[in-house]
Amino acid sequence: MNFNSHTDLVVGHAVRLVNTLTAGERRGRPYVPPEGTDRRATLAEIGFGELGESDADVLADMATELRVVFAAVTDDDIDTAAHQVNHLLEVTRARPHLDRHDGEPWHLHFHGPAGDVGPEWVAGCATGLAVVLGSEFADRLGVCTAPHCDRVYVDTSRNGTRRFCSTACQNRVKTAAFRARTR
């Protein structure tokens, strides 16, 4: 299941932002997000390019707000998710425009008027989430159901039954269930 290539890209970036820049639990262990130069290097590594400290700060702040969307969908509260996305679209002043770059065909981008990289990324991520929430696939956003993991995901599987952020979490749960059955 694919939304469209650009929406898939920005929703994937929203997942990476939340999973990289919000504290919590990951695969059964506490997770502390990177800070300072480590945070900027990690953001560059996962596809956000070279950022200044202020843009990295904006992304870290907004990752917490993006997490609200995934948590609300997981709780079957689409209204809260939609209000949160609308809030992010308003804060970033996302406005649509067609753009063509990197040999791609024309496609829709959503950026704010300021031209700052951090808010522009958040505007794009919020717009991608709005496309998902405004479709029949709103339930494809979620938070990992494995114990001691709160990382988020977007379910692009054909049948829409994903419950885990990763194969590692799925395997942890299956292994624990197997061990419990064989005791």
PyMOL CGO cylinders between C-alpha atoms (Angstrom):
from pymol import cmd
from pymol.cgo import CYLINDER

trace = [
    CYLINDER, 0.00, 0.00, 0.00, 1.47, 3.29, -1.07, 0.3, 1, 1, 1, 1, 1, 1,
    CYLINDER, 1.47, 3.29, -1.07, -0.10, 6.72, -0.71, 0.3, 1, 1, 1, 1, 1, 1,
    CYLINDER, -0.10, 6.72, -0.71, 2.05, 8.35, -3.38, 0.3, 1, 1, 1, 1, 1, 1,
    CYLINDER, 2.05, 8.35, -3.38, 5.81, 8.66, -3.59, 0.3, 1, 1, 1, 1, 1, 1,
    CYLINDER, 5.81, 8.66, -3.59, 6.03, 12.12, -2.03, 0.3, 1, 1, 1, 1, 1, 1,
    CYLINDER, 6.03, 12.12, -2.03, 3.55, 11.37, 0.76, 0.3, 1, 1, 1, 1, 1, 1,
    CYLINDER, 3.55, 11.37, 0.76, 5.36, 8.09, 1.51, 0.3, 1, 1, 1, 1, 1, 1,
    CYLINDER, 5.36, 8.09, 1.51, 8.62, 10.05, 1.74, 0.3, 1, 1, 1, 1, 1, 1,
    CYLINDER, 8.62, 10.05, 1.74, 7.41, 12.78, 4.12, 0.3, 1, 1, 1, 1, 1, 1,
    CYLINDER, 7.41, 12.78, 4.12, 5.42, 10.39, 6.33, 0.3, 1, 1, 1, 1, 1, 1,
    CYLINDER, 5.42, 10.39, 6.33, 8.55, 8.24, 6.55, 0.3, 1, 1, 1, 1, 1, 1,
    CYLINDER, 8.55, 8.24, 6.55, 10.47, 11.34, 7.61, 0.3, 1, 1, 1, 1, 1, 1,
    CYLINDER, 10.47, 11.34, 7.61, 7.82, 12.06, 10.27, 0.3, 1, 1, 1, 1, 1, 1,
    CYLINDER, 7.82, 12.06, 10.27, 8.33, 8.52, 11.63, 0.3, 1, 1, 1, 1, 1, 1,
    CYLINDER, 8.33, 8.52, 11.63, 12.11, 8.99, 11.65, 0.3, 1, 1, 1, 1, 1, 1,
    CYLINDER, 12.11, 8.99, 11.65, 11.81, 12.37, 13.40, 0.3, 1, 1, 1, 1, 1, 1,
    CYLINDER, 11.81, 12.37, 13.40, 9.59, 10.98, 16.15, 0.3, 1, 1, 1, 1, 1, 1,
    CYLINDER, 9.59, 10.98, 16.15, 11.64, 7.82, 16.63, 0.3, 1, 1, 1, 1, 1, 1,
    CYLINDER, 11.64, 7.82, 16.63, 14.96, 9.66, 16.64, 0.3, 1, 1, 1, 1, 1, 1,
    CYLINDER, 14.96, 9.66, 16.64, 14.15, 12.84, 18.57, 0.3, 1, 1, 1, 1, 1, 1,
    CYLINDER, 14.15, 12.84, 18.57, 11.70, 11.76, 21.29, 0.3, 1, 1, 1, 1, 1, 1,
    CYLINDER, 11.70, 11.76, 21.29, 12.66, 10.04, 24.51, 0.3, 1, 1, 1, 1, 1, 1,
    CYLINDER, 12.66, 10.04, 24.51, 10.97, 6.85, 25.61, 0.3, 1, 1, 1, 1, 1, 1,
    CYLINDER, 10.97, 6.85, 25.61, 11.61, 3.18, 25.09, 0.3, 1, 1, 1, 1, 1, 1,
    CYLINDER, 11.61, 3.18, 25.09, 13.02, 1.37, 22.09, 0.3, 1, 1, 1, 1, 1, 1,
    CYLINDER, 13.02, 1.37, 22.09, 13.16, -2.39, 21.64, 0.3, 1, 1, 1, 1, 1, 1,
    CYLINDER, 13.16, -2.39, 21.64, 12.92, -3.08, 25.34, 0.3, 1, 1, 1, 1, 1, 1,
    CYLINDER, 12.92, -3.08, 25.34, 15.41, -0.46, 26.50, 0.3, 1, 1, 1, 1, 1, 1,
    CYLINDER, 15.41, -0.46, 26.50, 15.20, 3.19, 27.52, 0.3, 1, 1, 1, 1, 1, 1,
    CYLINDER, 15.20, 3.19, 27.52, 15.87, 5.55, 24.62, 0.3, 1, 1, 1, 1, 1, 1,
    CYLINDER, 15.87, 5.55, 24.62, 17.48, 8.96, 25.04, 0.3, 1, 1, 1, 1, 1, 1,
    CYLINDER, 17.48, 8.96, 25.04, 17.57, 11.12, 21.90, 0.3, 1, 1, 1, 1, 1, 1,
    CYLINDER, 17.57, 11.12, 21.90, 20.88, 12.58, 20.75, 0.3, 1, 1, 1, 1, 1, 1,
    CYLINDER, 20.88, 12.58, 20.75, 21.74, 16.19, 21.63, 0.3, 1, 1, 1, 1, 1, 1,
    CYLINDER, 21.74, 16.19, 21.63, 23.88, 18.96, 20.12, 0.3, 1, 1, 1, 1, 1, 1,
    CYLINDER, 23.88, 18.96, 20.12, 26.27, 17.96, 17.35, 0.3, 1, 1, 1, 1, 1, 1,
    CYLINDER, 26.27, 17.96, 17.35, 25.28, 14.29, 17.73, 0.3, 1, 1, 1, 1, 1, 1,
    CYLINDER, 25.28, 14.29, 17.73, 21.66, 15.24, 17.03, 0.3, 1, 1, 1, 1, 1, 1,
    CYLINDER, 21.66, 15.24, 17.03, 22.61, 17.21, 13.91, 0.3, 1, 1, 1, 1, 1, 1,
    CYLINDER, 22.61, 17.21, 13.91, 24.81, 14.35, 12.67, 0.3, 1, 1, 1, 1, 1, 1,
    CYLINDER, 24.81, 14.35, 12.67, 22.02, 11.83, 13.28, 0.3, 1, 1, 1, 1, 1, 1,
    CYLINDER, 22.02, 11.83, 13.28, 19.49, 14.01, 11.46, 0.3, 1, 1, 1, 1, 1, 1,
    CYLINDER, 19.49, 14.01, 11.46, 21.87, 14.26, 8.48, 0.3, 1, 1, 1, 1, 1, 1,
    CYLINDER, 21.87, 14.26, 8.48, 22.35, 10.48, 8.58, 0.3, 1, 1, 1, 1, 1, 1,
    CYLINDER, 22.35, 10.48, 8.58, 18.61, 9.77, 8.42, 0.3, 1, 1, 1, 1, 1, 1,
    CYLINDER, 18.61, 9.77, 8.42, 17.95, 12.10, 5.51, 0.3, 1, 1, 1, 1, 1, 1,
    CYLINDER, 17.95, 12.10, 5.51, 17.43, 15.65, 6.79, 0.3, 1, 1, 1, 1, 1, 1,
    CYLINDER, 17.43, 15.65, 6.79, 20.68, 17.11, 5.43, 0.3, 1, 1, 1, 1, 1, 1,
    CYLINDER, 20.68, 17.11, 5.43, 23.09, 19.41, 7.16, 0.3, 1, 1, 1, 1, 1, 1,
    CYLINDER, 23.09, 19.41, 7.16, 21.20, 21.52, 9.69, 0.3, 1, 1, 1, 1, 1, 1,
    CYLINDER, 21.20, 21.52, 9.69, 22.10, 24.36, 11.97, 0.3, 1, 1, 1, 1, 1, 1,
    CYLINDER, 22.10, 24.36, 11.97, 21.45, 24.09, 15.69, 0.3, 1, 1, 1, 1, 1, 1,
    CYLINDER, 21.45, 24.09, 15.69, 18.26, 26.19, 15.55, 0.3, 1, 1, 1, 1, 1, 1,
    CYLINDER, 18.26, 26.19, 15.55, 16.73, 23.99, 12.82, 0.3, 1, 1, 1, 1, 1, 1,
    CYLINDER, 16.73, 23.99, 12.82, 17.67, 20.85, 14.78, 0.3, 1, 1, 1, 1, 1, 1,
    CYLINDER, 17.67, 20.85, 14.78, 16.01, 22.40, 17.85, 0.3, 1, 1, 1, 1, 1, 1,
    CYLINDER, 16.01, 22.40, 17.85, 12.84, 23.10, 15.87, 0.3, 1, 1, 1, 1, 1, 1,
    CYLINDER, 12.84, 23.10, 15.87, 12.75, 19.51, 14.62, 0.3, 1, 1, 1, 1, 1, 1,
    CYLINDER, 12.75, 19.51, 14.62, 13.25, 18.17, 18.15, 0.3, 1, 1, 1, 1, 1, 1,
    CYLINDER, 13.25, 18.17, 18.15, 10.40, 20.32, 19.49, 0.3, 1, 1, 1, 1, 1, 1,
    CYLINDER, 10.40, 20.32, 19.49, 8.10, 19.38, 16.64, 0.3, 1, 1, 1, 1, 1, 1,
    CYLINDER, 8.10, 19.38, 16.64, 8.90, 15.66, 16.88, 0.3, 1, 1, 1, 1, 1, 1,
    CYLINDER, 8.90, 15.66, 16.88, 7.10, 15.67, 20.23, 0.3, 1, 1, 1, 1, 1, 1,
    CYLINDER, 7.10, 15.67, 20.23, 4.09, 17.29, 18.58, 0.3, 1, 1, 1, 1, 1, 1,
    CYLINDER, 4.09, 17.29, 18.58, 4.18, 14.82, 15.69, 0.3, 1, 1, 1, 1, 1, 1,
    CYLINDER, 4.18, 14.82, 15.69, 4.19, 11.93, 18.20, 0.3, 1, 1, 1, 1, 1, 1,
    CYLINDER, 4.19, 11.93, 18.20, 0.76, 13.11, 19.40, 0.3, 1, 1, 1, 1, 1, 1,
    CYLINDER, 0.76, 13.11, 19.40, -0.67, 12.26, 15.97, 0.3, 1, 1, 1, 1, 1, 1,
    CYLINDER, -0.67, 12.26, 15.97, 0.59, 8.65, 16.05, 0.3, 1, 1, 1, 1, 1, 1,
    CYLINDER, 0.59, 8.65, 16.05, -0.54, 8.15, 19.67, 0.3, 1, 1, 1, 1, 1, 1,
    CYLINDER, -0.54, 8.15, 19.67, -4.01, 9.52, 18.93, 0.3, 1, 1, 1, 1, 1, 1,
    CYLINDER, -4.01, 9.52, 18.93, -4.48, 7.22, 15.92, 0.3, 1, 1, 1, 1, 1, 1,
    CYLINDER, -4.48, 7.22, 15.92, -3.34, 4.27, 18.03, 0.3, 1, 1, 1, 1, 1, 1,
    CYLINDER, -3.34, 4.27, 18.03, -6.00, 5.23, 20.60, 0.3, 1, 1, 1, 1, 1, 1,
    CYLINDER, -6.00, 5.23, 20.60, -8.64, 5.41, 17.80, 0.3, 1, 1, 1, 1, 1, 1,
    CYLINDER, -8.64, 5.41, 17.80, -8.91, 9.18, 18.38, 0.3, 1, 1, 1, 1, 1, 1,
    CYLINDER, -8.91, 9.18, 18.38, -8.76, 10.48, 14.83, 0.3, 1, 1, 1, 1, 1, 1,
    CYLINDER, -8.76, 10.48, 14.83, -10.29, 13.80, 15.95, 0.3, 1, 1, 1, 1, 1, 1,
    CYLINDER, -10.29, 13.80, 15.95, -7.30, 14.55, 18.21, 0.3, 1, 1, 1, 1, 1, 1,
    CYLINDER, -7.30, 14.55, 18.21, -4.89, 13.46, 15.48, 0.3, 1, 1, 1, 1, 1, 1,
    CYLINDER, -4.89, 13.46, 15.48, -6.60, 15.73, 12.94, 0.3, 1, 1, 1, 1, 1, 1,
    CYLINDER, -6.60, 15.73, 12.94, -6.63, 18.70, 15.33, 0.3, 1, 1, 1, 1, 1, 1,
    CYLINDER, -6.63, 18.70, 15.33, -2.94, 18.19, 16.03, 0.3, 1, 1, 1, 1, 1, 1,
    CYLINDER, -2.94, 18.19, 16.03, -2.09, 18.05, 12.32, 0.3, 1, 1, 1, 1, 1, 1,
    CYLINDER, -2.09, 18.05, 12.32, -4.16, 21.20, 11.73, 0.3, 1, 1, 1, 1, 1, 1,
    CYLINDER, -4.16, 21.20, 11.73, -2.24, 22.88, 14.55, 0.3, 1, 1, 1, 1, 1, 1,
    CYLINDER, -2.24, 22.88, 14.55, 1.09, 21.92, 12.95, 0.3, 1, 1, 1, 1, 1, 1,
    CYLINDER, 1.09, 21.92, 12.95, -0.07, 23.14, 9.54, 0.3, 1, 1, 1, 1, 1, 1,
    CYLINDER, -0.07, 23.14, 9.54, -1.07, 26.45, 11.09, 0.3, 1, 1, 1, 1, 1, 1,
    CYLINDER, -1.07, 26.45, 11.09, 2.14, 26.86, 13.12, 0.3, 1, 1, 1, 1, 1, 1,
    CYLINDER, 2.14, 26.86, 13.12, 4.34, 26.16, 10.09, 0.3, 1, 1, 1, 1, 1, 1,
    CYLINDER, 4.34, 26.16, 10.09, 2.03, 28.17, 7.79, 0.3, 1, 1, 1, 1, 1, 1,
    CYLINDER, 2.03, 28.17, 7.79, 2.27, 25.37, 5.25, 0.3, 1, 1, 1, 1, 1, 1,
    CYLINDER, 2.27, 25.37, 5.25, 1.23, 26.46, 1.79, 0.3, 1, 1, 1, 1, 1, 1,
    CYLINDER, 1.23, 26.46, 1.79, 1.03, 24.28, -1.29, 0.3, 1, 1, 1, 1, 1, 1,
    CYLINDER, 1.03, 24.28, -1.29, 3.15, 24.77, -4.37, 0.3, 1, 1, 1, 1, 1, 1,
    CYLINDER, 3.15, 24.77, -4.37, 4.33, 22.55, -7.21, 0.3, 1, 1, 1, 1, 1, 1,
    CYLINDER, 4.33, 22.55, -7.21, 8.03, 21.80, -7.36, 0.3, 1, 1, 1, 1, 1, 1,
    CYLINDER, 8.03, 21.80, -7.36, 10.31, 19.73, -9.56, 0.3, 1, 1, 1, 1, 1, 1,
    CYLINDER, 10.31, 19.73, -9.56, 13.81, 18.73, -8.52, 0.3, 1, 1, 1, 1, 1, 1,
    CYLINDER, 13.81, 18.73, -8.52, 16.31, 15.90, -8.64, 0.3, 1, 1, 1, 1, 1, 1,
    CYLINDER, 16.31, 15.90, -8.64, 14.95, 14.62, -11.97, 0.3, 1, 1, 1, 1, 1, 1,
    CYLINDER, 14.95, 14.62, -11.97, 11.51, 13.97, -10.47, 0.3, 1, 1, 1, 1, 1, 1,
    CYLINDER, 11.51, 13.97, -10.47, 8.25, 15.03, -12.12, 0.3, 1, 1, 1, 1, 1, 1,
    CYLINDER, 8.25, 15.03, -12.12, 6.25, 17.95, -10.74, 0.3, 1, 1, 1, 1, 1, 1,
    CYLINDER, 6.25, 17.95, -10.74, 4.88, 17.19, -7.29, 0.3, 1, 1, 1, 1, 1, 1,
    CYLINDER, 4.88, 17.19, -7.29, 3.24, 19.05, -4.45, 0.3, 1, 1, 1, 1, 1, 1,
    CYLINDER, 3.24, 19.05, -4.45, 5.36, 20.56, -1.67, 0.3, 1, 1, 1, 1, 1, 1,
    CYLINDER, 5.36, 20.56, -1.67, 4.17, 22.35, 1.44, 0.3, 1, 1, 1, 1, 1, 1,
    CYLINDER, 4.17, 22.35, 1.44, 6.48, 24.90, 2.94, 0.3, 1, 1, 1, 1, 1, 1,
    CYLINDER, 6.48, 24.90, 2.94, 6.05, 27.91, 5.14, 0.3, 1, 1, 1, 1, 1, 1,
    CYLINDER, 6.05, 27.91, 5.14, 6.86, 31.40, 3.91, 0.3, 1, 1, 1, 1, 1, 1,
    CYLINDER, 6.86, 31.40, 3.91, 9.95, 31.87, 6.10, 0.3, 1, 1, 1, 1, 1, 1,
    CYLINDER, 9.95, 31.87, 6.10, 12.23, 29.49, 4.22, 0.3, 1, 1, 1, 1, 1, 1,
    CYLINDER, 12.23, 29.49, 4.22, 13.71, 28.04, 7.43, 0.3, 1, 1, 1, 1, 1, 1,
    CYLINDER, 13.71, 28.04, 7.43, 14.66, 24.40, 6.96, 0.3, 1, 1, 1, 1, 1, 1,
    CYLINDER, 14.66, 24.40, 6.96, 13.31, 23.04, 10.28, 0.3, 1, 1, 1, 1, 1, 1,
    CYLINDER, 13.31, 23.04, 10.28, 9.78, 24.45, 9.95, 0.3, 1, 1, 1, 1, 1, 1,
    CYLINDER, 9.78, 24.45, 9.95, 9.69, 23.49, 6.25, 0.3, 1, 1, 1, 1, 1, 1,
    CYLINDER, 9.69, 23.49, 6.25, 10.42, 19.87, 7.13, 0.3, 1, 1, 1, 1, 1, 1,
    CYLINDER, 10.42, 19.87, 7.13, 7.68, 19.93, 9.76, 0.3, 1, 1, 1, 1, 1, 1,
    CYLINDER, 7.68, 19.93, 9.76, 5.25, 21.52, 7.30, 0.3, 1, 1, 1, 1, 1, 1,
    CYLINDER, 5.25, 21.52, 7.30, 5.93, 18.72, 4.82, 0.3, 1, 1, 1, 1, 1, 1,
    CYLINDER, 5.93, 18.72, 4.82, 5.60, 16.01, 7.48, 0.3, 1, 1, 1, 1, 1, 1,
    CYLINDER, 5.60, 16.01, 7.48, 2.36, 17.51, 8.80, 0.3, 1, 1, 1, 1, 1, 1,
    CYLINDER, 2.36, 17.51, 8.80, 0.97, 17.69, 5.27, 0.3, 1, 1, 1, 1, 1, 1,
    CYLINDER, 0.97, 17.69, 5.27, 1.88, 14.07, 4.60, 0.3, 1, 1, 1, 1, 1, 1,
    CYLINDER, 1.88, 14.07, 4.60, 0.14, 13.05, 7.82, 0.3, 1, 1, 1, 1, 1, 1,
    CYLINDER, 0.14, 13.05, 7.82, -2.87, 15.14, 6.78, 0.3, 1, 1, 1, 1, 1, 1,
    CYLINDER, -2.87, 15.14, 6.78, -3.06, 13.22, 3.49, 0.3, 1, 1, 1, 1, 1, 1,
    CYLINDER, -3.06, 13.22, 3.49, -2.99, 9.93, 5.41, 0.3, 1, 1, 1, 1, 1, 1,
    CYLINDER, -2.99, 9.93, 5.41, -5.56, 11.05, 8.00, 0.3, 1, 1, 1, 1, 1, 1,
    CYLINDER, -5.56, 11.05, 8.00, -7.84, 12.39, 5.28, 0.3, 1, 1, 1, 1, 1, 1,
    CYLINDER, -7.84, 12.39, 5.28, -7.89, 9.04, 3.50, 0.3, 1, 1, 1, 1, 1, 1,
    CYLINDER, -7.89, 9.04, 3.50, -9.27, 5.59, 4.21, 0.3, 1, 1, 1, 1, 1, 1,
    CYLINDER, -9.27, 5.59, 4.21, -5.82, 4.67, 5.53, 0.3, 1, 1, 1, 1, 1, 1,
    CYLINDER, -5.82, 4.67, 5.53, -5.88, 6.82, 8.67, 0.3, 1, 1, 1, 1, 1, 1,
    CYLINDER, -5.88, 6.82, 8.67, -5.53, 3.70, 10.81, 0.3, 1, 1, 1, 1, 1, 1,
    CYLINDER, -5.53, 3.70, 10.81, -2.14, 2.93, 9.21, 0.3, 1, 1, 1, 1, 1, 1,
    CYLINDER, -2.14, 2.93, 9.21, -0.29, 5.15, 11.69, 0.3, 1, 1, 1, 1, 1, 1,
    CYLINDER, -0.29, 5.15, 11.69, 0.60, 3.62, 15.02, 0.3, 1, 1, 1, 1, 1, 1,
    CYLINDER, 0.60, 3.62, 15.02, 2.76, 3.13, 18.07, 0.3, 1, 1, 1, 1, 1, 1,
    CYLINDER, 2.76, 3.13, 18.07, 4.59, -0.18, 18.59, 0.3, 1, 1, 1, 1, 1, 1,
    CYLINDER, 4.59, -0.18, 18.59, 2.61, -2.62, 20.74, 0.3, 1, 1, 1, 1, 1, 1,
    CYLINDER, 2.61, -2.62, 20.74, 5.68, -4.52, 21.97, 0.3, 1, 1, 1, 1, 1, 1,
    CYLINDER, 5.68, -4.52, 21.97, 6.32, -4.21, 25.71, 0.3, 1, 1, 1, 1, 1, 1,
    CYLINDER, 6.32, -4.21, 25.71, 8.82, -1.49, 26.54, 0.3, 1, 1, 1, 1, 1, 1,
    CYLINDER, 8.82, -1.49, 26.54, 8.75, 0.12, 23.11, 0.3, 1, 1, 1, 1, 1, 1,
    CYLINDER, 8.75, 0.12, 23.11, 6.98, 3.30, 22.13, 0.3, 1, 1, 1, 1, 1, 1,
    CYLINDER, 6.98, 3.30, 22.13, 8.46, 3.92, 18.69, 0.3, 1, 1, 1, 1, 1, 1,
    CYLINDER, 8.46, 3.92, 18.69, 6.03, 4.83, 15.90, 0.3, 1, 1, 1, 1, 1, 1,
    CYLINDER, 6.03, 4.83, 15.90, 5.43, 3.41, 12.43, 0.3, 1, 1, 1, 1, 1, 1,
    CYLINDER, 5.43, 3.41, 12.43, 3.37, 3.75, 9.30, 0.3, 1, 1, 1, 1, 1, 1,
    CYLINDER, 3.37, 3.75, 9.30, 1.86, 0.50, 8.06, 0.3, 1, 1, 1, 1, 1, 1,
    CYLINDER, 1.86, 0.50, 8.06, 2.39, 0.14, 4.31, 0.3, 1, 1, 1, 1, 1, 1,
    CYLINDER, 2.39, 0.14, 4.31, 1.57, -3.57, 4.27, 0.3, 1, 1, 1, 1, 1, 1,
    CYLINDER, 1.57, -3.57, 4.27, -1.11, -4.83, 1.93, 0.3, 1, 1, 1, 1, 1, 1,
    CYLINDER, -1.11, -4.83, 1.93, -3.41, -6.09, 4.68, 0.3, 1, 1, 1, 1, 1, 1,
    CYLINDER, -3.41, -6.09, 4.68, -2.83, -3.27, 7.17, 0.3, 1, 1, 1, 1, 1, 1,
    CYLINDER, -2.83, -3.27, 7.17, -2.19, -5.45, 10.24, 0.3, 1, 1, 1, 1, 1, 1,
    CYLINDER, -2.19, -5.45, 10.24, 1.19, -4.16, 11.38, 0.3, 1, 1, 1, 1, 1, 1,
    CYLINDER, 1.19, -4.16, 11.38, 1.53, -3.73, 15.14, 0.3, 1, 1, 1, 1, 1, 1,
    CYLINDER, 1.53, -3.73, 15.14, 5.27, -3.34, 15.66, 0.3, 1, 1, 1, 1, 1, 1,
    CYLINDER, 5.27, -3.34, 15.66, 7.83, -0.66, 14.80, 0.3, 1, 1, 1, 1, 1, 1,
    CYLINDER, 7.83, -0.66, 14.80, 10.35, -3.23, 13.60, 0.3, 1, 1, 1, 1, 1, 1,
    CYLINDER, 10.35, -3.23, 13.60, 11.01, -6.88, 13.00, 0.3, 1, 1, 1, 1, 1, 1,
    CYLINDER, 11.01, -6.88, 13.00, 13.16, -6.86, 16.14, 0.3, 1, 1, 1, 1, 1, 1,
    CYLINDER, 13.16, -6.86, 16.14, 10.15, -5.93, 18.30, 0.3, 1, 1, 1, 1, 1, 1,
    CYLINDER, 10.15, -5.93, 18.30, 7.94, -8.45, 16.53, 0.3, 1, 1, 1, 1, 1, 1,
    CYLINDER, 7.94, -8.45, 16.53, 10.53, -11.16, 17.16, 0.3, 1, 1, 1, 1, 1, 1,
    CYLINDER, 10.53, -11.16, 17.16, 10.87, -10.17, 20.84, 0.3, 1, 1, 1, 1, 1, 1,
    CYLINDER, 10.87, -10.17, 20.84, 7.11, -10.57, 21.33, 0.3, 1, 1, 1, 1, 1, 1,
    CYLINDER, 7.11, -10.57, 21.33, 6.94, -13.86, 19.43, 0.3, 1, 1, 1, 1, 1, 1,
    CYLINDER, 6.94, -13.86, 19.43, 9.92, -15.27, 21.34, 0.3, 1, 1, 1, 1, 1, 1,
    CYLINDER, 9.92, -15.27, 21.34, 8.40, -14.27, 24.70, 0.3, 1, 1, 1, 1, 1, 1,
    CYLINDER, 8.40, -14.27, 24.70, 5.06, -15.87, 23.73, 0.3, 1, 1, 1, 1, 1, 1,
    CYLINDER, 5.06, -15.87, 23.73, 6.83, -19.06, 22.64, 0.3, 1, 1, 1, 1, 1, 1,
    CYLINDER, 6.83, -19.06, 22.64, 8.80, -19.26, 25.89, 0.3, 1, 1, 1, 1, 1, 1,
    CYLINDER, 8.80, -19.26, 25.89, 5.62, -18.67, 27.92, 0.3, 1, 1, 1, 1, 1, 1,
    CYLINDER, 5.62, -18.67, 27.92, 3.84, -21.49, 26.07, 0.3, 1, 1, 1, 1, 1, 1,
    CYLINDER, 3.84, -21.49, 26.07, 6.66, -23.98, 26.54, 0.3, 1, 1, 1, 1, 1, 1,
    CYLINDER, 6.66, -23.98, 26.54, 6.99, -23.42, 30.32, 0.3, 1, 1, 1, 1, 1, 1,
]
cmd.load_cgo(trace, "trace")
